[in-house]
Amino acid sequence: MEERSWRRDASPFDIDVFLRQPLTARIATDGPSVRPVWFLWEENAFWVLTGPWTKLFHRVSADAQIALVVDVCDIATGLVRQVIARGRAELAPFDVPRGRRKLIRYLGTDESRWDSRFVRYLHDDPDQRGTMWLRLTPSSLTAHDLSYTATR
C-alpha cells in the first residue's frame, strides 16, 4: 500500500472547496503526454470520464502512474492557486449518478441544453460503449496559494 502524504493541514486554502469548482485539470501520463480534463472531486479522489476511444484510457492501462494539476490564475484579482496530485490511476466501472454530478457541475442542471455527446454518456449502455471512470486517489496531494495583490 502506498503511503499518502496529504498536506491538508498546512494548505493555505480549503482544498475541498477549491476542487468543487468547475475547473479544468490537466493529467500527465507516461510519454510524456498532458491533456486537459473535466473532473469530479469526491471521496478524496478525482473522477474523470474515459473509455477505449481515448488515448488517456490506453496510456493509463499501460502505465497507471499519473500526475494531475488543477489551478487558477486571475491576473485581474491576483488569485493564483494550485492543487497537485500524484498517484496510480485506476479504471473503475462507470455509474450514471456520479456521471450526472460531474456533468452538471460543468454544463448546468438542464440536460436539454447539453450537447448530445454528453447526454449519451448518461443514457448509452456503458458496457457496450466502454465508458469507464479513471479514478485517482492521490498518494500525494499538495496545495499552493501563490496569490498576490493586483495593481491597477
WOCORJO-V594437 format. One record per run of one state. SS is the DSSP state (@ for helix, = for strand, . for the rest). FROM is the first residue (numbers start at 1). TO is the last residue. If there is no record, write none. Layout:
ss: <SS:SS>
from: <FROM:FROM>
to: <TO:TO>
This chain:
ss: <.:=:.:@:.:=:.:=:.:=:.:=:.:@:.:=:.:=:.:@:.:@:.:@:.:@:.:=:.:=:.>
from: <1:5:7:15:20:24:30:33:39:40:43:45:51:55:63:65:75:79:94:96:108:111:114:116:124:126:130:132:137:140:146>
to: <4:6:14:19:23:29:32:38:39:42:44:50:54:62:64:74:78:93:95:107:110:113:115:123:125:129:131:136:139:145:152>
